[in-house]
């Protein structure tokens, strides 16, 4: 509870990167370039899948949703981060701070759910190829995608019941570039034991269940691939999974480092580095990894580029 001589906080000050004054314009340019690249790459990926008949497959539908979640995640954080880099310290109203934390968390949970759904999609495609398109029809794809988004919003609504009760008295400087769970918790003058317990239970159980599910599907996938008689068939089957596994390792590794590992062992600098990886680097890498490692997407990109060249030549 706040003492009598303290006032409730109506806004927060985001401290951002206080030790980078000499290079802040370079950092601003870099972050702006990365943000524009994230938006362009993910939007182009969504459009490419939409207009290409070769990519009308369940995996690419889920990749569209993953790209949308990446755009949602970065747009929620990076514009405010750019203000912080340019102005050094930026104020954010209490309600906007809570909204930023809520939607950032929703986007992260959606990504985890979608990666789990995509592992199930690969499991069906490799282990039950004859029944794959019967099971994974568009109606089922849509249900899985909607459930991923709906459950993410629902989980965070439950957590926000506890976070909304936090009291912030007097001191209002957040040593971060956005309103994240750890900095808000350390700034609060409330008893956070119940909240920390609830969030730890939800986050650890969610991450554990999703990790076990993904590992189980890939155990079945590997066992099924090993039964393929030809080396070419094995390589082709493995190639459809490597990009997904790469993104899973980056995404889940970042989340575990930020939210599941003990907060007492991390400095503010480490937390910012992991958060930068998760909010800036990962959304840019996801479509690139899938594009570079997927032969269908590479062929489609080359085909569209050739069509564009022909149009330009004719003009």
C-alpha positions in Angstrom: 0.0 0.0 0.0 1.1 3.6 -0.6 2.0 5.7 2.4 0.1 8.8 3.2 2.8 11.1 1.9 3.0 9.2 -1.4 0.8 9.6 -4.5 -0.4 7.0 -6.9 1.5 6.9 -10.2 -0.4 8.3 -13.2 2.4 7.8 -15.7 5.7 6.1 -16.0 9.1 7.2 -17.4 10.8 4.7 -19.7 14.5 5.0 -19.2 15.5 2.9 -22.2 19.3 3.0 -22.9 20.8 5.6 -20.6 24.5 4.7 -21.4 24.2 5.1 -25.2 24.1 8.9 -25.5 27.0 9.1 -27.9 25.6 6.6 -30.4 21.8 7.3 -30.0 21.4 8.6 -33.5 23.1 5.5 -34.9 20.9 3.3 -32.7 17.8 5.2 -33.8 18.7 4.6 -37.4 19.4 0.9 -36.9 16.1 0.3 -34.9 14.1 2.3 -37.5 15.7 0.3 -40.4 15.0 -3.0 -38.6 11.4 -2.0 -37.9 10.8 -1.0 -41.5 12.4 -4.3 -42.6 10.2 -6.4 -40.2 7.0 -4.8 -41.5 8.0 -5.1 -45.2 9.3 -8.6 -45.0 6.4 -10.0 -43.0 3.8 -8.1 -45.1 5.4 -9.3 -48.3 5.4 -12.8 -46.9 1.7 -12.7 -46.1 0.9 -11.3 -49.6 3.2 -13.9 -51.3 1.3 -16.7 -49.6 -2.0 -15.1 -50.4 -1.5 -14.7 -54.2 0.5 -17.9 -54.9 -1.4 -21.1 -55.7 1.7 -23.2 -54.8 1.6 -22.0 -51.2 -2.1 -22.8 -50.5 -1.0 -25.3 -47.9 -1.9 -25.5 -44.1 1.7 -24.8 -43.1 1.8 -21.4 -45.0 -1.6 -20.4 -43.6 -0.1 -20.8 -40.1 3.0 -18.9 -41.2 0.8 -16.0 -42.3 -0.6 -15.9 -38.8 2.9 -16.1 -37.3 3.9 -13.1 -39.5 0.8 -11.2 -38.4 1.8 -11.9 -34.7 5.3 -10.6 -35.4 3.9 -7.4 -36.9 1.6 -7.0 -33.9 4.5 -7.6 -31.5 6.9 -5.1 -33.0 4.4 -2.4 -33.7 3.3 -2.5 -30.1 6.9 -1.9 -28.9 9.3 -0.3 -31.4 7.5 3.1 -32.1 7.8 3.9 -28.4 11.4 2.5 -28.3 12.3 4.9 -31.2 11.0 7.9 -29.1 13.1 6.7 -26.1 16.3 6.4 -28.2 15.8 9.9 -29.7 14.6 11.7 -26.5 16.5 9.6 -23.9 13.5 9.4 -21.5 9.9 9.2 -22.5 6.7 9.3 -20.4 3.9 6.8 -20.9 0.5 7.0 -19.3 -0.5 4.3 -16.8 -3.3 2.9 -19.0 -1.1 2.9 -22.1 1.6 1.1 -20.2 -0.8 -1.6 -19.1 -2.1 -1.9 -22.7 1.4 -2.2 -24.1 2.3 -5.0 -21.6 -1.0 -6.8 -22.3 -0.7 -6.8 -26.1 3.0 -7.6 -26.1 2.3 -10.6 -24.0 -0.7 -11.7 -26.2 1.5 -11.6 -29.3 4.2 -13.7 -27.6 1.7 -16.3 -26.4 0.1 -16.5 -29.9 3.5 -17.2 -31.4 4.1 -20.1 -28.9 0.6 -21.6 -29.7 1.2 -21.2 -33.4 4.6 -22.9 -33.2 2.9 -25.8 -31.4 0.2 -26.0 -34.0 2.8 -26.0 -36.8 4.6 -28.9 -35.1 1.3 -30.8 -35.2 0.8 -29.9 -38.8 4.3 -31.3 -39.6 3.4 -34.5 -37.6 0.3 -35.1 -39.7 2.0 -34.3 -43.0 4.9 -36.7 -42.4 3.3 -39.5 -40.3 -0.1 -39.6 -41.9 0.4 -38.2 -45.5 -2.6 -40.0 -47.0 -5.0 -38.5 -44.4 -3.2 -35.1 -44.1 -5.5 -33.0 -46.3 -8.6 -34.7 -45.0 -7.7 -33.9 -41.4 -6.1 -30.5 -42.0 -8.8 -29.0 -44.1 -9.3 -25.2 -44.1 -12.1 -25.3 -41.5 -9.7 -27.1 -39.0 -6.8 -24.7 -39.9 -9.1 -21.8 -39.2 -10.2 -23.3 -35.9 -6.6 -23.8 -34.8 -5.6 -20.3 -35.7 -8.6 -18.7 -34.0 -8.1 -20.8 -30.9 -4.4 -19.7 -30.7 -5.4 -16.0 -30.7 -8.4 -16.5 -28.5 -6.5 -18.4 -25.8 -3.7 -15.9 -25.8 -6.2 -13.0 -25.1 -7.9 -15.2 -22.5 -4.7 -16.1 -20.6 -3.6 -12.5 -20.5 -7.0 -11.3 -19.3 -6.7 -13.7 -16.3 -3.1 -12.4 -15.5 -4.2 -8.8 -15.9 -6.7 -9.2 -13.0 -3.7 -9.6 -10.7 -1.4 -7.1 -12.5 -4.1 -4.4 -12.4 -4.2 -4.5 -8.6 -0.5 -3.6 -8.4 0.1 -0.2 -6.7 2.9 2.1 -7.8 3.8 4.8 -5.3 6.0 7.8 -6.0 8.9 6.3 -7.9 7.8 5.8 -11.5 11.0 5.2 -13.6 11.1 1.9 -15.5 14.6 0.9 -16.5 13.5 -0.7 -19.8 12.4 0.4 -23.3 8.8 -0.8 -22.8 6.4 -1.9 -20.1 7.4 -5.4 -19.4 6.5 -7.8 -16.6 9.8 -7.8 -14.6 10.4 -4.0 -14.5 6.7 -3.4 -13.5 7.0 -6.0 -10.7 10.2 -4.4 -9.3 8.7 -0.9 -9.4 5.5 -1.9 -7.6 5.1 -1.2 -3.8 2.5 -4.0 -3.5 3.0 -7.5 -2.1 3.7 -9.4 -5.4 4.0 -12.9 -4.0 0.6 -14.0 -5.3 1.1 -12.4 -8.7 4.6 -13.9 -9.1 3.3 -17.4 -8.1 0.4 -17.2 -10.6 2.5 -15.9 -13.5 5.3 -18.5 -12.8 2.7 -21.3 -12.7 1.0 -20.2 -15.9 4.2 -19.4 -17.8 6.1 -22.5 -16.7 3.2 -24.8 -17.3 2.4 -23.3 -20.7 6.0 -23.4 -21.8 6.5 -27.0 -20.5 3.3 -28.3 -22.1 4.2 -26.7 -25.5 7.8 -27.9 -25.3 6.8 -31.5 -24.4 4.1 -31.4 -27.2 6.6 -30.2 -29.8 9.2 -32.8 -28.7 6.6 -35.6 -28.8 5.5 -34.7 -32.3 9.1 -34.5 -33.5 9.9 -37.9 -31.8 7.1 -39.4 -33.9 8.3 -37.5 -37.0 11.9 -38.7 -36.7 10.7 -42.3 -36.1 8.6 -42.0 -39.2 11.4 -40.5 -41.3 13.8 -43.2 -40.3 11.4 -45.7 -41.8 11.7 -44.0 -45.3 13.7 -46.2 -47.5 15.4 -43.6 -49.8 18.0 -41.1 -48.7 16.4 -38.4 -50.9 13.0 -39.0 -49.2 14.6 -38.6 -45.7 16.4 -35.4 -46.7 13.2 -33.9 -48.1 11.2 -34.8 -45.0 13.9 -33.4 -42.7 14.1 -30.2 -44.7 10.5 -29.4 -44.0 11.2 -29.4 -40.3 14.5 -27.7 -39.8 13.2 -24.1 -40.3 10.4 -24.7 -37.8 12.8 -26.2 -35.2 15.1 -23.2 -35.7 12.3 -20.7 -35.0 11.1 -22.8 -32.0 14.6 -22.7 -30.5 15.0 -19.0 -30.9 11.4 -18.1 -29.7 11.2 -20.5 -26.7 14.8 -19.8 -25.7 14.2 -16.1 -25.5 10.9 -16.5 -23.6 12.6 -18.9 -21.1 15.5 -16.5 -20.6 13.2 -13.5 -20.0 10.2 -14.9 -18.1 10.9 -18.4 -16.7 14.5 -18.1 -15.5 14.9 -16.6 -12.0 14.8 -12.8 -12.1 17.4 -12.4 -9.4 20.1 -13.8 -11.6 19.6 -11.3 -14.4 20.7 -7.7 -14.6 18.6 -5.0 -16.3 21.1 -5.0 -19.2 20.7 -8.8 -19.7 16.9 -8.4 -19.6 17.0 -5.7 -22.3 19.3 -7.7 -24.5 17.0 -10.7 -24.4 14.0 -8.5 -24.9 15.6 -6.9 -28.0 16.3 -10.3 -29.4 12.7 -11.3 -28.9 11.0 -8.1 -30.1 13.3 -6.9 -32.9 15.6 -9.8 -34.1 13.2 -12.7 -34.0 10.3 -11.1 -36.0 12.8 -10.3 -38.7 14.4 -13.7 -38.8 11.2 -15.8 -38.8 10.1 -15.1 -42.4 13.8 -15.1 -43.6 14.5 -18.5 -42.1 11.4 -20.0 -43.6 12.1 -18.4 -47.0 15.7 -19.5 -47.1 15.1 -23.1 -46.0 11.9 -23.7 -47.9 12.2 -24.7 -51.6 8.5 -23.9 -52.4 8.9 -20.3 -51.1 12.2 -19.8 -53.0 10.7 -21.0 -56.2 7.7 -18.7 -55.7 9.9 -15.7 -55.0 12.0 -16.4 -58.1 8.8 -16.8 -60.2 7.3 -13.5 -58.9 10.6 -11.7 -59.5 10.8 -12.9 -63.0 7.3 -11.8 -63.7 8.2 -8.3 -62.2 11.2 -8.1 -64.5 9.2 -8.9 -67.5 6.6 -6.3 -66.6 9.4 -3.7 -66.2 11.0 -4.6 -69.5 7.7 -4.3 -71.3 7.1 -0.9 -69.9 
